[in-house]
């Protein structure tokens, strides 16, 4: 992950680890929304661990991965951990969507988890209307053109037009119901619209379509951590499965680190991989 973002993330999470529990009514309690606003200050030009500029996939997904503020209203420590973990990690979901799949697994393994921290999360891509019109024309000419629909959905995701993305991806899944990228992508859009049940259904379906892939379980961990209160048992199951499926990957390393913090926050800590 970019060095600057890693340092920032470690600082925020370390603060949560040592922060005393406060009464939500206490005027000194830290408001969860302040943590979300911190992302506005993260630079877009963070450098990678090698000292070179971090390479971003086409249509940077960082902006669209930010959870909407209504999803986290608590001011207590548990709520802060919930928001920060999800905000830090959800960016990886969309990177997974753009970089992985059966045909691009190697690229995802090297970049997906390593790029899991947000970069400029407060900005959204401007929609390329000319490209949108071009893709719509292709779809009008051939409604079964799933490639055009997925490209159009990516543009909508980049611009945070989640419902528009869902409409295209739903059509893709009607034609090719086992399309892994479409299952992952539609879950991202649904998650950002707080349609958690639908996101869970699509990601669970992805675990059936590609049982050897860790990404769907990785995504599910975000969803279970974002619930109020977090479902720690399911977080344990989902991220533990990531570690079992791909133990030496960056994806597993990220899941392992945040799983430890989730265990610390859980009222009934458990042991696992």
MIVEXSE-108905 format. One record per residue: z, x, y of N, C-alpha, C, O in turn; residue in three letters; residue number from 0. Coordinates in steps of 0.05 Angstrom, whole numbers, always signed. Atoms other than C-alpha are relative to their C-alpha. Layout:
<recs>
n.z_n.x_n.y_ca.z_ca.x_ca.y_c.z_c.x_c.y_o.z_o.x_o.y_resn_resi
Z_X_Y_Z_X_Y_Z_X_Y_Z_X_Y_ala_NUM
...
</recs>
This chain:
<recs>
n.z_n.x_n.y_ca.z_ca.x_ca.y_c.z_c.x_c.y_o.z_o.x_o.y_resn_resi
+0_+17_-24_+0_+0_+0_+0_+18_+25_+8_+41_+23_unk_0
-1_-16_-25_-8_+24_+72_+28_+9_+6_+47_-6_+3_unk_1
-26_-12_-4_+49_+71_+90_+16_-15_+21_+40_-22_+16_unk_2
-14_+14_-21_+67_+36_+154_+11_-27_-9_+33_-35_-2_unk_3
-8_+26_+10_+70_-32_+120_+22_+2_-20_+40_-14_-21_unk_4
-20_-4_+21_+110_-5_+62_+27_+5_+13_+48_-6_+5_unk_5
-26_-7_-14_+163_+24_+109_+11_-25_+13_+35_-30_+12_unk_6
-9_+25_-13_+166_-42_+148_+12_-19_-21_+33_-31_-17_unk_7
-9_+19_+21_+172_-83_+84_+27_+9_-12_+45_-7_-15_unk_8
-25_-11_+11_+226_-37_+55_+23_-5_+19_+45_-12_+10_unk_9
-21_+4_-19_+265_-42_+119_+10_-29_+1_+34_-34_+1_unk_10
-8_+28_+0_+263_-118_+120_+15_-8_-25_+35_-22_-23_unk_11
-13_+8_+25_+281_-125_+47_+27_+13_-4_+45_+2_-15_unk_12
-26_-14_+1_+336_-73_+52_+20_-14_+17_+44_-16_+9_unk_13
-18_+15_-18_+366_-112_+109_+10_-25_-14_+33_-32_-11_unk_14
-9_+23_+14_+367_-173_+66_+20_+6_-22_+39_-9_-27_unk_15
-18_-8_+22_+401_-136_+9_+28_+4_+10_+47_-1_-5_unk_16
-27_-6_-9_+460_-117_+53_+10_-21_+20_+34_-19_+28_unk_17
-8_+19_-20_+462_-176_+100_+22_-18_-12_+19_-28_-34_unk_18
-20_+18_+10_+526_-217_+93_-9_-29_+2_-26_-35_+19_unk_19
+8_+28_-1_+519_-291_+78_+12_-12_+25_+36_-8_+31_unk_20
-9_+12_-24_+524_-331_+141_-3_-30_-2_-20_-41_-16_unk_21
+2_+29_-1_+536_-404_+155_-25_-7_+16_-28_+3_+38_unk_22
+23_+7_-15_+470_-436_+175_+6_-11_+27_-11_-10_+45_unk_23
-7_+11_-26_+507_-469_+232_+9_+22_+19_+12_+17_+43_unk_24
-9_-22_-16_+531_-401_+257_-22_+8_+20_-45_+12_+12_unk_25
+20_-7_-20_+496_-383_+322_-11_+28_-5_-32_+34_+5_unk_26
+9_-27_+5_+491_-311_+297_-18_+2_-24_-29_+23_-29_unk_27
+17_-1_+24_+453_-330_+234_-29_+5_+8_-39_-6_+29_unk_28
+28_-7_-6_+382_-303_+232_-18_-23_-9_-17_-31_-32_unk_29
+18_+22_+6_+330_-358_+235_-23_+10_-17_-35_+31_-10_unk_30
+21_-9_+18_+279_-353_+179_-26_+3_+16_-42_+21_+10_unk_31
+25_+0_-15_+223_-367_+229_-4_+26_+15_-26_+34_+21_unk_32
+2_-26_-14_+240_-302_+265_-13_+20_-18_-28_+38_-9_unk_33
+12_-18_+18_+221_-265_+202_-30_-4_-2_-46_+15_-3_unk_34
+28_+5_+1_+154_-300_+199_-14_+10_+25_-36_+21_+24_unk_35
+12_-9_-25_+141_-283_+272_-2_+31_+1_-19_+42_+15_unk_36
+2_-29_+1_+154_-209_+256_-28_+9_-9_-37_+31_-1_unk_37
+26_-9_+10_+86_-208_+221_-20_+2_+22_-40_+17_+19_unk_38
+19_-2_-22_+52_-218_+288_-1_+28_+11_-21_+36_+24_unk_39
-1_-26_-12_+73_-148_+307_-10_+22_-18_-11_+45_-10_unk_40
+10_-21_+19_+45_-112_+245_-28_+8_+8_-45_-9_+12_unk_41
+27_-9_-9_-15_-69_+264_-20_-6_-21_-14_-8_-45_unk_42
+23_+4_+18_-83_-81_+234_-11_+25_-11_-27_+25_-31_unk_43
+14_-25_+8_-101_-8_+227_+19_+19_-14_+19_+43_-10_unk_44
-18_-16_+15_-47_+16_+180_-16_+19_-18_-37_+12_-28_unk_45
+14_-19_+17_-66_+78_+140_+11_-1_-28_+34_-9_-32_unk_46
-8_-1_+28_-64_+86_+65_+17_+24_-6_+22_+41_+11_unk_47
-18_-21_+8_-20_+133_+26_-13_+27_+2_+1_+47_+5_unk_48
+14_-26_-1_-73_+187_+27_-4_+9_+29_-13_+31_+33_unk_49
+4_-7_-27_-73_+187_+103_-26_-10_+12_-31_-8_+36_unk_50
+25_+11_-10_-141_+154_+107_+4_-29_+6_+23_-42_-3_unk_51
-2_+29_-6_-153_+85_+135_-1_-16_-25_-17_-12_-43_unk_52
-1_+18_+23_-135_+32_+85_-26_-16_-2_-35_-28_+17_unk_53
+25_+14_+4_-198_+2_+55_+6_-29_-5_+22_-36_-23_unk_54
-5_+28_+3_-200_-73_+62_-25_-13_-13_-47_-6_-7_unk_55
+22_+15_+11_-243_-121_+21_-14_-16_+21_-3_-23_+42_unk_56
+15_+16_-18_-297_-160_+55_+14_-26_+5_+23_-39_-14_unk_57
-14_+24_-6_-266_-218_+92_+30_+4_-6_+41_-8_-24_unk_58
-28_-7_+5_-195_-191_+98_+17_-25_-4_+17_-43_+12_unk_59
-15_+24_+7_-148_-240_+64_+27_-2_+12_+41_-22_+9_unk_60
-28_-1_-9_-84_-220_+99_+8_-24_+17_+30_-35_+13_unk_61
-8_+22_-18_-85_-274_+152_+4_-26_-14_+23_-40_-9_unk_62
-2_+26_+12_-97_-333_+107_+23_-2_-20_+29_-24_-30_unk_63
-21_+1_+19_-40_-314_+61_+27_-7_+11_+46_-11_-4_unk_64
-26_+6_-12_+15_-329_+110_+9_-29_-6_-6_-48_+0_unk_65
-9_+27_+6_+57_-389_+86_+5_-15_+26_+13_-2_+46_unk_66
-6_+15_-23_+63_-445_+136_+30_-2_+4_+45_-4_-15_unk_67
-29_-1_-6_+131_-446_+171_+16_-23_-11_+39_-19_-19_unk_68
-16_+22_+11_+152_-515_+147_+9_+5_-29_+27_-9_-39_unk_69
-8_-5_+27_+158_-485_+77_+27_+13_-2_+39_+13_-23_unk_70
-25_-15_+1_+220_-446_+96_+17_-7_+24_+11_+4_+46_unk_71
-15_+9_-23_+272_-479_+140_+29_+10_+0_+43_+7_+20_unk_72
-28_-8_+2_+338_-449_+116_+4_+25_+16_-14_+41_+20_unk_73
-7_-24_-14_+374_-396_+157_+18_+18_-16_+24_+40_-8_unk_74
-18_-16_+16_+420_-371_+102_-15_+22_-13_-40_+23_-13_unk_75
+12_-24_+12_+409_-306_+64_-21_-7_-21_-42_+5_-21_unk_76
+19_+8_+21_+375_-341_+5_-26_-8_+12_-47_-2_+2_unk_77
+25_+9_-13_+325_-374_+52_-16_+23_+11_-40_+23_+10_unk_78
+13_-23_-12_+310_-308_+86_-14_+16_-22_-37_+25_-18_unk_79
+13_-15_+22_+297_-273_+20_-24_-15_-9_-45_-3_-15_unk_80
+22_+17_+9_+253_-331_-1_-25_+4_+18_-46_+10_+8_unk_81
+22_-2_-19_+210_-327_+62_-12_+28_-1_-37_+31_-2_unk_82
+11_-27_-1_+204_-252_+64_-14_+8_-25_-36_+20_-24_unk_83
+13_-7_+25_+188_-243_-9_-27_-14_-2_-47_-1_-9_unk_84
+25_+15_+2_+135_-297_-6_-20_+11_+20_-44_+15_+14_unk_85
+18_-10_-21_+106_-273_+60_-11_+27_-6_-35_+33_-1_unk_86
+9_-26_+7_+103_-202_+36_-20_+0_-23_-39_+16_-24_unk_87
+15_-1_+25_+72_-219_-31_-24_-18_-1_-43_-13_-15_unk_88
+21_+20_+3_+28_-279_-20_-28_+12_+7_-48_+3_-3_unk_89
+26_-12_-7_-26_-235_+12_-14_+11_-25_-39_+10_-26_unk_90
+12_-10_+25_-37_-205_-57_-15_-21_-15_-35_-14_-28_unk_91
+14_+21_+14_-58_-272_-84_-29_-1_+8_-47_-2_-9_unk_92
+28_+3_-10_-119_-276_-40_-16_+25_-5_-40_+23_-10_unk_93
+14_-24_+8_-136_-203_-52_-9_-2_-29_-31_+6_-36_unk_94
+7_+5_+28_-134_-220_-125_-25_-17_-3_-43_-11_-18_unk_95
+22_+19_+1_-182_-277_-113_-26_+14_+6_-46_+9_-7_unk_96
+24_-13_-9_-232_-233_-78_-8_+24_-16_-31_+32_-18_unk_97
+6_-26_+12_-225_-170_-119_+1_+0_-30_-9_+18_-43_unk_98
-2_+0_+29_-210_-191_-191_-17_-20_-13_-34_-34_+0_unk_99
+16_+18_+17_-239_-231_-246_-9_+17_-23_-4_+41_-25_unk_100
+9_-14_+23_-272_-212_-310_-19_+23_+7_-19_+43_-6_unk_101
+20_-20_-6_-326_-173_-275_+10_+21_+20_-5_+41_+25_unk_102
-8_-19_-20_-284_-135_-224_+29_+8_-4_+44_+12_+15_unk_103
-28_-6_+7_-219_-119_-260_+9_+27_+10_+31_+30_+20_unk_104
-7_-28_-7_-220_-44_-245_+7_+2_+29_+27_+15_+37_unk_105
-5_-1_-29_-224_-54_-170_+26_-13_+7_+41_-3_+24_unk_106
-25_+14_-6_-167_-103_-171_+24_+17_-8_+44_+17_+6_unk_107
-22_-15_+10_-122_-57_-211_+8_+22_+20_+31_+28_+23_unk_108
-5_-21_-19_-129_-2_-159_+8_-9_+27_+22_+5_+42_unk_109
-4_+10_-28_-126_-45_-96_+17_-25_+2_+31_-28_+21_unk_110
-13_+27_-3_-98_-114_-111_+29_+1_+6_+38_-9_+27_unk_111
-29_-1_-4_-24_-99_-118_+7_+19_+23_+25_+14_+38_unk_112
-6_-20_-21_-26_-38_-73_-5_-11_+28_+7_-1_+47_unk_113
+6_+12_-26_-53_-81_-17_+16_-26_+4_+8_-43_+20_unk_114
-14_+25_+0_-2_-136_-29_+16_-6_+25_+26_-28_+29_unk_115
-15_+5_-25_+32_-128_+39_-19_-9_+21_-43_-3_+21_unk_116
+18_+12_-21_+6_-165_+100_-9_+20_+20_+4_+40_+26_unk_117
+11_-17_-21_-37_-133_+152_-12_-19_+21_-33_-31_+17_unk_118
+9_+18_-21_-45_-172_+217_+1_-29_-10_-19_-43_-7_unk_119
-1_+26_+13_-21_-236_+183_-3_-24_+19_-7_-46_+11_unk_120
+0_+23_-19_-22_-277_+247_-28_-6_+10_-32_-25_+25_unk_121
+28_+5_-9_-98_-273_+256_-17_-11_-23_-12_-4_-46_unk_122
+18_+12_+20_-151_-313_+220_-29_+8_+7_-36_+11_+31_unk_123
+27_-8_-5_-224_-294_+212_-15_-23_+14_-10_-47_+9_unk_124
+17_+19_-12_-274_-329_+256_-22_-9_-20_-33_+8_-34_unk_125
+20_+10_+19_-320_-373_+215_-28_+8_+9_-35_+6_+32_unk_126
+28_-8_-5_-391_-347_+210_-17_-25_-4_-26_-31_-26_unk_127
+13_+26_+2_-426_-412_+225_-28_+3_-10_-38_-15_-25_unk_128
+27_-4_+10_-495_-384_+212_+0_+3_-30_-17_-8_-44_unk_129
-2_-4_+28_-474_-362_+143_+9_-26_-14_-1_-32_-36_unk_130
-8_+26_+11_-439_-429_+131_-24_-18_-3_-28_-31_-23_unk_131
+23_+18_+0_-503_-466_+149_-20_+9_-22_-32_-8_-35_unk_132
+19_-11_+21_-544_-420_+103_+10_-8_-28_-6_-17_-44_unk_133
-11_+7_+27_-497_-432_+44_-1_-30_-5_-7_-39_-27_unk_134
+2_+29_+3_-495_-507_+57_-29_-8_-7_-33_-27_-23_unk_135
+27_+6_+6_-571_-508_+56_-7_+6_-29_-21_-9_-42_unk_136
+5_-6_+28_-571_-473_-11_+13_-20_-18_+2_-28_-39_unk_137
-13_+20_+16_-521_-523_-38_-14_-27_+1_-16_-40_-19_unk_138
+16_+25_-2_-562_-582_-12_-24_+1_-18_-32_-18_-30_unk_139
+24_-4_+16_-622_-553_-47_+7_+0_-30_-9_-9_-47_unk_140
-8_-2_+29_-583_-542_-112_+30_-4_-1_+45_+15_+1_unk_141
-29_+5_+0_-515_-576_-116_+15_+14_-22_+40_+16_-21_unk_142
-13_-13_+22_-501_-539_-181_+3_+31_+5_+11_+46_-12_unk_143
-1_-29_-7_-504_-471_-144_+29_+8_+4_+39_+7_+27_unk_144
-28_-6_-2_-433_-449_-159_+5_+26_+16_+26_+28_+29_unk_145
-4_-25_-15_-443_-379_-129_+1_-6_+30_+17_+4_+44_unk_146
+0_+7_-29_-461_-409_-61_+26_-15_+7_+37_-11_+28_unk_147
-24_+15_-5_-402_-457_-66_+24_+19_+2_+42_+15_+19_unk_148
-22_-19_-1_-354_-400_-81_-1_+17_+25_+20_+23_+37_unk_149
+3_-16_-24_-381_-358_-24_+8_-17_+25_+21_-7_+43_unk_150
-7_+17_-22_-373_-417_+23_+30_-5_+0_+43_-5_+21_unk_151
-29_+3_+1_-302_-428_-2_+15_+24_+10_+36_+22_+23_unk_152
-12_-25_-10_-286_-355_+13_+0_+0_+30_+20_+8_+43_unk_153
+2_+2_-29_-310_-365_+84_+22_-19_+11_+35_-13_+31_unk_154
-20_+20_-9_-265_-426_+91_+28_+11_-3_+45_+7_+14_unk_155
-26_-12_+4_-206_-389_+62_+6_+20_+21_+29_+21_+32_unk_156
-4_-20_-21_-216_-332_+111_+7_-13_+26_+22_-1_+42_unk_157
-4_+14_-26_-215_-382_+168_+24_-20_-2_+28_-35_+17_unk_158
-23_+18_+5_-154_-420_+139_-8_-29_+0_+8_-47_+6_unk_159
+10_+28_+3_-197_-482_+128_+4_-7_-30_-15_-9_-45_unk_160
-7_+1_+28_-161_-494_+63_-11_-25_-14_-20_-24_-37_unk_161
+10_+24_+13_-181_-566_+50_-30_+2_-5_-40_-8_-25_unk_162
+29_-4_+4_-255_-548_+60_-4_+18_-24_-23_+14_-40_unk_163
+2_-18_+23_-245_-491_+10_+5_-15_-26_-10_-11_-45_unk_164
-7_+15_+24_-213_-538_-40_-24_-18_-8_-30_-20_-32_unk_165
+23_+18_+7_-272_-587_-36_-22_+16_-14_-34_+5_-33_unk_166
+21_-16_+12_-321_-531_-53_+9_+10_-28_-7_+8_-47_unk_167
-10_-11_+25_-278_-501_-108_+4_-22_-21_+0_-17_-45_unk_168
-2_+23_+19_-265_-569_-139_-27_-6_-12_-29_-12_-36_unk_169
+27_+4_+10_-341_-577_-146_-7_+22_-20_-19_+17_-40_unk_170
+5_-22_+18_-345_-508_-178_+14_-5_-27_+2_-1_-48_unk_171
-15_+5_+24_-291_-527_-228_-10_-24_-16_-7_-25_-40_unk_172
+12_+22_+14_-326_-592_-245_-24_+10_-17_-30_-1_-38_unk_173
+24_-12_+14_-387_-550_-265_+9_+21_-20_-1_+21_-43_unk_174
-9_-22_+18_-351_-490_-295_+31_+0_+1_+43_+15_+16_unk_175
-29_+4_-1_-279_-511_-309_+17_+24_-7_+41_+25_-1_unk_176
-15_-23_+9_-259_-444_-338_-6_+24_+18_-1_+47_+10_unk_177
+6_-23_-19_-281_-402_-277_+27_+11_+11_+41_-3_+26_unk_178
-26_-12_-7_-221_-355_-268_+3_+3_+30_+24_-4_+42_unk_179
-2_-5_-28_-237_-336_-196_+4_-27_+15_+20_-28_+34_unk_180
-3_+26_-13_-244_-409_-176_+28_-12_-5_+39_-24_+14_unk_181
-27_+10_+6_-178_-427_-210_+21_+14_+17_+39_+1_+28_unk_182
-19_-15_-17_-142_-372_-173_-3_-8_+29_+17_-12_+43_unk_183
+5_+6_-28_-175_-388_-107_+9_-27_+9_+21_-31_+30_unk_184
-8_+27_-8_-163_-462_-107_+30_-2_+1_+42_-17_+17_unk_185
-29_-1_-2_-90_-448_-122_+10_+11_+26_+30_+2_+37_unk_186
-8_-11_-26_-86_-405_-60_-2_-20_+22_+16_-23_+38_unk_187
+3_+21_-20_-114_-460_-17_+21_-22_-2_+32_-30_+18_unk_188
-20_+21_+4_-68_-511_-47_+28_+9_+7_+43_-6_+19_unk_189
-26_-11_-7_-8_-466_-40_+4_+0_+30_+26_-8_+40_unk_190
-1_-1_-29_-23_-457_+34_+2_-28_+13_+11_-31_+36_unk_191
-3_+28_-9_-26_-533_+41_+25_-13_-11_+29_-37_-9_unk_192
-25_+10_+13_+41_-540_+5_-5_-20_-22_+12_-37_-28_unk_193
+7_+16_+23_+6_-574_-53_+8_+16_-25_-9_+24_-41_unk_194
-10_-19_+21_+50_-536_-102_-6_-9_-28_-12_+7_-46_unk_195
+6_+10_+27_+40_-581_-162_-28_+6_-8_-33_+14_-31_unk_196
+28_-5_+6_-35_-574_-158_-5_+30_-4_-19_+38_-22_unk_197
+3_-29_+3_-31_-499_-148_+11_+9_-26_-1_+26_-40_unk_198
-12_-8_+25_+15_-492_-207_-18_-8_-24_-22_+7_-42_unk_199
+18_+9_+21_-32_-533_-251_-24_+18_-3_-32_+26_-25_unk_200
+24_-17_+1_-92_-490_-233_+7_+28_-9_-8_+40_-25_unk_201
-7_-26_+9_-55_-425_-242_+9_+1_-29_+4_+20_-44_unk_202
-6_+2_+29_-26_-447_-309_-25_-2_-17_-27_+9_-38_unk_203
+26_+2_+14_-96_-466_-330_-13_+28_-1_-25_+35_-21_unk_204
+11_-27_+0_-117_-395_-310_+13_+17_-21_+0_+35_-33_unk_205
-13_-15_+22_-65_-367_-358_-11_-7_-27_-11_+10_-45_unk_206
+12_+8_+25_-98_-406_-413_-29_+10_-3_-37_+19_-24_unk_207
+28_-10_+0_-169_-386_-393_-1_+30_-5_-18_+40_-20_unk_208
+0_-30_+2_-151_-312_-388_+28_+9_-8_+43_+19_+10_unk_209
-28_-6_+8_-86_-301_-428_+7_+29_+3_+31_+36_+4_unk_210
-6_-29_-3_-92_-225_-422_+2_+9_+29_+8_+32_+34_unk_211
-1_-7_-29_-96_-227_-346_+28_-5_+11_+40_-25_+7_unk_212
-26_+3_-12_-33_-215_-307_+0_-16_+26_+21_-26_+34_unk_213
+2_+12_-27_-58_-244_-241_+11_-29_+2_+25_-35_+21_unk_214
-11_+27_-3_-44_-318_-254_+30_-1_-1_+42_-17_+14_unk_215
-29_+0_+1_+28_-303_-273_+11_+12_+25_+32_+3_+35_unk_216
-9_-12_-25_+35_-259_-212_+0_-21_+22_+19_-23_+38_unk_217
+2_+21_-20_+12_-317_-169_+22_-21_-4_+34_-30_+15_unk_218
-20_+20_+6_+59_-365_-204_+28_+9_+10_+44_-7_+18_unk_219
-25_-10_-10_+117_-320_-186_+5_-6_+29_+27_-13_+37_unk_220
-2_+7_-28_+102_-331_-113_+8_-29_+4_+26_-36_+19_unk_221
-5_+29_-3_+101_-406_-121_+29_-7_-7_+41_-23_+7_unk_222
-27_+7_+8_+167_-409_-158_+21_+12_+19_+42_+0_+23_unk_223
-18_-12_-19_+200_-362_-108_+0_-16_+26_+20_-17_+41_unk_224
+3_+15_-25_+175_-407_-51_+13_-27_-1_+15_-41_+20_unk_225
-13_+26_+2_+209_-469_-77_+27_+0_+13_+40_+21_+16_unk_226
-26_+3_-13_+272_-495_-44_+18_-18_-17_+14_-42_-18_unk_227
-5_-29_+2_+315_-472_-77_-20_+13_-19_-33_-1_-35_unk_228
+18_-13_+19_+275_-419_-114_+8_-6_-29_+31_-8_-36_unk_229
-5_+4_+29_+267_-430_-188_+1_+27_-13_-19_+38_-22_unk_230
-2_-28_+9_+294_-363_-210_-7_+3_-30_-17_+25_-37_unk_231
+7_-3_+28_+285_-377_-284_-31_+3_-3_-40_+19_-19_unk_232
+30_-2_+2_+210_-389_-274_-10_+25_+14_-31_+36_+5_unk_233
+8_-26_-12_+205_-329_-227_+3_+22_-20_-15_+39_-23_unk_234
-5_-20_+20_+235_-287_-282_-21_-1_-22_-31_+20_-30_unk_235
+21_+3_+21_+186_-315_-333_-27_+10_+10_-41_+25_-4_unk_236
+26_-6_-10_+125_-307_-289_-4_+30_+5_-22_+42_-5_unk_237
+3_-29_-6_+137_-237_-262_+6_+17_-24_-5_+39_-27_unk_238
-4_-15_+24_+165_-215_-328_-25_+1_-17_-30_+21_-30_unk_239
+25_+1_+15_+100_-236_-360_-20_+20_+11_-35_+33_-4_unk_240
+17_-20_-13_+62_-193_-310_+6_+28_-11_-12_+43_-18_unk_241
-9_-26_+9_+103_-133_-332_-7_+4_-29_-15_+26_-38_unk_242
+7_-2_+29_+91_-148_-406_-30_+4_-4_-38_+20_-21_unk_243
+29_-1_+4_+16_-157_-398_-13_+26_+10_-32_+36_-2_unk_244
+13_-23_-12_+1_-97_-354_+22_+19_+12_+23_+23_+36_unk_245
-25_-14_-9_+64_-53_-351_-4_+24_+18_+13_+31_+34_unk_246
+5_-25_-15_+32_+9_-320_-16_-5_+26_-24_+14_+39_unk_247
+17_+6_-23_-6_-27_-265_+16_-1_+26_+40_-4_+26_unk_248
-13_+4_-27_+8_-30_-190_+11_-28_+2_+31_-33_+14_unk_249
-8_+28_-1_+12_-105_-200_+28_-2_-13_+46_-16_-2_unk_250
-26_+2_+13_+70_-96_-249_+22_+14_+16_+45_+5_+17_unk_251
-20_-14_-16_+105_-45_-205_+10_-17_+23_+34_-17_+29_unk_252
-8_+17_-22_+104_-93_-147_+17_-23_-10_+37_-30_+2_unk_253
-16_+22_+11_+128_-151_-190_+27_+9_-8_+47_-5_-4_unk_254
-26_-10_+10_+183_-108_-220_+19_+4_+24_+43_-3_+22_unk_255
-18_-5_-23_+210_-87_-152_+10_-25_+12_+34_-27_+19_unk_256
-9_+25_-12_+212_-157_-124_+15_-17_-19_+31_-34_-11_unk_257
-16_+15_+20_+238_-186_-189_+29_+9_+1_+47_-7_-2_unk_258
-27_-10_-2_+298_-141_-181_+15_-13_+23_+38_-20_+21_unk_259
-12_+12_-23_+311_-170_-113_+5_-30_-5_+25_-42_+4_unk_260
-4_+29_+7_+301_-241_-139_+24_-3_-17_+39_-23_-14_unk_261
-24_+1_+17_+353_-227_-192_+25_+3_+16_+45_-11_+11_unk_262
-23_-4_-17_+401_-203_-139_+7_-25_+16_+30_-30_+21_unk_263
-4_+24_-16_+391_-267_-100_+7_-24_-17_+18_-43_-6_unk_264
-4_+23_+17_+397_-312_-160_+30_-5_-4_+46_+14_-7_unk_265
-28_+6_+5_+464_-348_-169_+9_+7_-29_+32_+10_-34_unk_266
-6_-7_+28_+459_-332_-244_-18_+23_-7_-38_+18_-21_unk_267
+18_-22_+5_+429_-262_-248_-5_+4_-30_+12_-1_-46_unk_268
+7_-5_+28_+392_-246_-312_-12_+27_-3_-18_+40_+17_unk_269
+12_-26_+6_+366_-184_-345_-27_-4_-12_-31_-24_-27_unk_270
+27_+3_+11_+294_-174_-363_-14_+27_+1_-2_+48_+5_unk_271
+16_-24_+0_+237_-124_-365_+1_+15_+26_-11_+36_+29_unk_272
</recs>
